[in-house]
Amino acid sequence: MRLERFKMEREGLVTEGQEVEISERSAVTGQYTYLVEPSVAMSGIYRTGQRIMSRKGTIKKIEKTEKGFYLLVEMKE
């Protein structure tokens, strides 16, 4: 299992326990970012060796911080 963090701008778009789809955005530079669809939350930047291979995951926790909301998504990898 792999647990990754995604930044979400607005509250209430998804719920804990919900299964979500993950899409990959790549750049020519070998860096990748990921979206929880439909554009609910975005990951940080990953290098080629760190790529997320799963395209589905489950939201384990939604964290509220001073900087916004974060999703902890668990994927089978």
WOZIPE-V132993 format. One line per field, one symbol per residue. phi: phi as a letter, one per 40 degrees, with the letter a starting at -180 (. if undefined). Layout:
BEGIN
phi->???
END
This chain:
BEGIN
phi->.bbbbbcbcbcgcabcgccbcbbbbbbccgbbbbbcccfcabcccbcdcbdcccbbabccabbbbcchbbbbbbbca
END
